[in-house]
Amino acid sequence: MYDEVRYTGWVAEMISVRLDAEAARALAELEATGLSRSQAVRLGLRAAAARLRDRQRLAAEAAALSADEGDRAEASAVADLMEDLRAPW
């Protein structure tokens, strides 16, 4: 009996990086949690990519809202209402 090996198209890719002092401290901090260097680097790359996607999504949403005349008019009306309801000092 033998195990069948199938090619999935995924091949591990090795990279080499030079870490500055801040990155080396961050890596050591992650390794202290029990992560291997490879796990820490993969986790960091995924987290950075997720933050980038989030920023891009928020920027696109902000641009869409600022271009929406109806939304801007409603926000202005709400601000005016809140100002009218504010207690006089």
Stockholm file with secondary structure:
# STOCKHOLM 1.0

chainA/1-89         MYDEVRYTGWVAEMISVRLDAEAARALAELEATGLSRSQAVRLGLRAAAARLRDRQRLAAEAAALSADEGDRAEASAVADLMEDLRAPW
#=GR chainA/1-89 SS CCCCCCCCSCCCCCCCCCCCHHHHHHHHHHHTTTCCHHHHHHHHHHHHHHHHHHHHHHHHHHHHHHHCHHHHHHHHHHHHHHHHHSCCC
#=GC SS_cons        CCCCCCCCSCCCCCCCCCCCHHHHHHHHHHHTTTCCHHHHHHHHHHHHHHHHHHHHHHHHHHHHHHHCHHHHHHHHHHHHHHHHHSCCC
//
